[in-house]
Amino acid sequence: MTWTYVFYLLGATYIVGSVVGWILFAYLLLKLWLQDENTPKEEKIVIPWITWVWILGMLMMEVALIIGHLDYNLPVSQIIKSSIGWGKGWALIALYPLAGCLNIRPQIIYRAACVICFQTLVISPLLIAAPLLNLPQTLYVSPLKAIGAGLGPTFFDVSLYAVDFDGQIRQRLFTPWGPALGFVANIYFTLSVQEKDKKWRWYGIIGAIYMSQICKSRLAQVCILSTPIFIFVLSRLIRPYILMLLGTASVIVGILATNIMNGIAAFWAGFKAQRAASSRVRAALKEIAFYRAETEAPIWGHGILQMGPHVVEFMPIGSHHTWGGLAFVKGMVGFYSLAIPMFLSFLFLLIKAQSNRDAATGLAILFILFLYTFGENLEILAYLYWPGLILMGIAFIDTARYE
């Protein structure tokens, strides 16, 4: 994690994030093979049932992928290519939580997140000066791009800044686009809050907030404000003062329901108006994806993304929305292969979070993932937010042994 910027300069961030999950999986299999009745309890690998749910769900993604390809008579070469993509995407969303079954201390992940945020603050003068000095937006594209066949150059380039369609300057740093940086910033913020050292904790918090602002992502800003509030309440549902607070709030909400609904509607209208063109394209992509999924391939999906019409700026149908993408590419099977693990994990972590801080952090990670299903495709960015997935996996097991 702390070498993130080094890998970024080499153009290797995508490759490292994709490979580390499989390396940890191989190490876990080795530990399982070697353990016996004499293995100390704290060293034994125990895979909780909720982790198995994620494993089965992501395996069903591959099943849906293959059947979707066969339904549309796509060539074997395309099935192989898409399966490799599955191994670098959906598979990681199961492998990294599985790696949480290893004897990994959460504090290591918390500190590493703070270090990355601190490094971002250190290079912030360069990020500010680059557009003012008219330095090139992209310095170079790594030759490692040859390994990532089918991926755009933004996964392998070194960018100082980006100019949005409306002329605004936004940063994406080691991520492929601005909103992805906001996604990572929220993950790092959640991890940094748990750091015990006060100095590093503040470095992490300030750095994460800084990243969420320079990416100019609306969802990132909403998420970084709402996540701490929701998790504070959800992880304390058994506390009397929270129950009293919720009871009082329900009465107030009932009295002011009309005003609150009007306020929410006004906020949402203003939220979409900030980037009206982007909101329009995203809404159209989602609508087309669900409509075509329902009418053309409701069970197993279309197998692959397809180029969209002019109304969505020729962006692929199934992109920019995880649920729409699953419905279009993998049908109902793929949709529920993510929905069921997410729902069961929410219930599992909600109960556990009442008495365990790491479980509360895992619940926050899951909450962020859920919010971003409406603005990103989770699988394509798994190589970036994998530290959060490992922490979620740690939260699935008996984290008391790490206290």
ChimeraX attribute file (.defattr): number of C-alpha atoms within 10 A of each C-alpha:
attribute: neighborCount
match mode: 1-to-1
recipient: residues
	/A:1	16
	/A:2	15
	/A:3	11
	/A:4	18
	/A:5	17
	/A:6	12
	/A:7	18
	/A:8	21
	/A:9	18
	/A:10	16
	/A:11	24
	/A:12	23
	/A:13	22
	/A:14	24
	/A:15	18
	/A:16	15
	/A:17	22
	/A:18	21
	/A:19	15
	/A:20	16
	/A:21	26
	/A:22	18
	/A:23	13
	/A:24	17
	/A:25	19
	/A:26	13
	/A:27	14
	/A:28	18
	/A:29	12
	/A:30	11
	/A:31	15
	/A:32	13
	/A:33	10
	/A:34	10
	/A:35	13
	/A:36	10
	/A:37	7
	/A:38	7
	/A:39	11
	/A:40	9
	/A:41	9
	/A:42	11
	/A:43	12
	/A:44	18
	/A:45	19
	/A:46	14
	/A:47	17
	/A:48	14
	/A:49	11
	/A:50	19
	/A:51	25
	/A:52	15
	/A:53	19
	/A:54	24
	/A:55	22
	/A:56	15
	/A:57	26
	/A:58	25
	/A:59	18
	/A:60	18
	/A:61	26
	/A:62	20
	/A:63	16
	/A:64	26
	/A:65	26
	/A:66	21
	/A:67	18
	/A:68	23
	/A:69	22
	/A:70	16
	/A:71	14
	/A:72	13
	/A:73	10
	/A:74	15
	/A:75	10
	/A:76	12
	/A:77	9
	/A:78	14
	/A:79	20
	/A:80	12
	/A:81	13
	/A:82	18
	/A:83	19
	/A:84	12
	/A:85	17
	/A:86	19
	/A:87	20
	/A:88	23
	/A:89	20
	/A:90	23
	/A:91	25
	/A:92	28
	/A:93	26
	/A:94	24
	/A:95	25
	/A:96	28
	/A:97	28
	/A:98	27
	/A:99	27
	/A:100	26
	/A:101	25
	/A:102	23
	/A:103	14
	/A:104	14
	/A:105	15
	/A:106	22
	/A:107	18
	/A:108	11
	/A:109	22
	/A:110	25
	/A:111	23
	/A:112	22
	/A:113	31
	/A:114	29
	/A:115	22
	/A:116	21
	/A:117	28
	/A:118	21
	/A:119	16
	/A:120	21
	/A:121	19
	/A:122	12
	/A:123	10
	/A:124	16
	/A:125	10
	/A:126	14
	/A:127	19
	/A:128	15
	/A:129	12
	/A:130	15
	/A:131	17
	/A:132	9
	/A:133	9
	/A:134	8
	/A:135	12
	/A:136	13
	/A:137	15
	/A:138	13
	/A:139	13
	/A:140	14
	/A:141	17
	/A:142	18
	/A:143	14
	/A:144	17
	/A:145	20
	/A:146	11
	/A:147	11
	/A:148	15
	/A:149	10
	/A:150	10
	/A:151	11
	/A:152	11
	/A:153	18
	/A:154	18
	/A:155	22
	/A:156	29
	/A:157	26
	/A:158	23
	/A:159	22
	/A:160	21
	/A:161	24
	/A:162	20
	/A:163	12
	/A:164	12
	/A:165	10
	/A:166	8
	/A:167	8
	/A:168	9
	/A:169	15
	/A:170	21
	/A:171	27
	/A:172	23
	/A:173	23
	/A:174	28
	/A:175	25
	/A:176	20
	/A:177	16
	/A:178	23
	/A:179	23
	/A:180	26
	/A:181	27
	/A:182	31
	/A:183	30
	/A:184	24
	/A:185	29
	/A:186	29
	/A:187	26
	/A:188	29
	/A:189	26
	/A:190	25
	/A:191	30
	/A:192	29
	/A:193	20
	/A:194	21
	/A:195	23
	/A:196	12
	/A:197	10
	/A:198	11
	/A:199	10
	/A:200	21
	/A:201	24
	/A:202	17
	/A:203	20
	/A:204	33
	/A:205	24
	/A:206	19
	/A:207	27
	/A:208	30
	/A:209	20
	/A:210	17
	/A:211	28
	/A:212	30
	/A:213	18
	/A:214	20
	/A:215	25
	/A:216	20
	/A:217	20
	/A:218	16
	/A:219	17
	/A:220	27
	/A:221	18
	/A:222	13
	/A:223	19
	/A:224	21
	/A:225	12
	/A:226	13
	/A:227	19
	/A:228	16
	/A:229	10
	/A:230	13
	/A:231	19
	/A:232	13
	/A:233	16
	/A:234	19
	/A:235	24
	/A:236	18
	/A:237	16
	/A:238	13
	/A:239	11
	/A:240	10
	/A:241	11
	/A:242	16
	/A:243	14
	/A:244	11
	/A:245	11
	/A:246	14
	/A:247	12
	/A:248	11
	/A:249	12
	/A:250	13
	/A:251	11
	/A:252	11
	/A:253	14
	/A:254	10
	/A:255	11
	/A:256	11
	/A:257	13
	/A:258	11
	/A:259	11
	/A:260	13
	/A:261	12
	/A:262	11
	/A:263	12
	/A:264	12
	/A:265	12
	/A:266	11
	/A:267	12
	/A:268	11
	/A:269	12
	/A:270	12
	/A:271	15
	/A:272	14
	/A:273	13
	/A:274	11
	/A:275	14
	/A:276	13
	/A:277	14
	/A:278	14
	/A:279	14
	/A:280	14
	/A:281	18
	/A:282	18
	/A:283	15
	/A:284	15
	/A:285	27
	/A:286	22
	/A:287	15
	/A:288	18
	/A:289	26
	/A:290	21
	/A:291	16
	/A:292	16
	/A:293	25
	/A:294	16
	/A:295	8
	/A:296	13
	/A:297	21
	/A:298	19
	/A:299	20
	/A:300	27
	/A:301	30
	/A:302	27
	/A:303	26
	/A:304	21
	/A:305	18
	/A:306	16
	/A:307	14
	/A:308	18
	/A:309	13
	/A:310	9
	/A:311	11
	/A:312	19
	/A:313	11
	/A:314	13
	/A:315	18
	/A:316	17
	/A:317	26
	/A:318	27
	/A:319	24
	/A:320	22
	/A:321	21
	/A:322	23
	/A:323	27
	/A:324	26
	/A:325	29
	/A:326	30
	/A:327	28
	/A:328	34
	/A:329	31
	/A:330	33
	/A:331	29
	/A:332	20
	/A:333	21
	/A:334	27
	/A:335	24
	/A:336	19
	/A:337	23
	/A:338	22
	/A:339	15
	/A:340	14
	/A:341	19
	/A:342	20
	/A:343	13
	/A:344	14
	/A:345	21
	/A:346	17
	/A:347	12
	/A:348	16
	/A:349	25
	/A:350	21
	/A:351	19
	/A:352	20
	/A:353	23
	/A:354	17
	/A:355	13
	/A:356	18
	/A:357	17
	/A:358	26
	/A:359	27
	/A:360	24
	/A:361	25
	/A:362	30
	/A:363	30
	/A:364	29
	/A:365	24
	/A:366	21
	/A:367	18
	/A:368	22
	/A:369	20
	/A:370	16
	/A:371	16
	/A:372	22
	/A:373	17
	/A:374	17
	/A:375	18
	/A:376	20
	/A:377	21
	/A:378	24
	/A:379	18
	/A:380	16
	/A:381	23
	/A:382	23
	/A:383	24
	/A:384	23
	/A:385	23
	/A:386	23
	/A:387	26
	/A:388	29
	/A:389	25
	/A:390	26
	/A:391	28
	/A:392	29
	/A:393	26
	/A:394	27
	/A:395	27
	/A:396	26
	/A:397	19
	/A:398	15
	/A:399	17
	/A:400	10
	/A:401	9
	/A:402	13
	/A:403	10
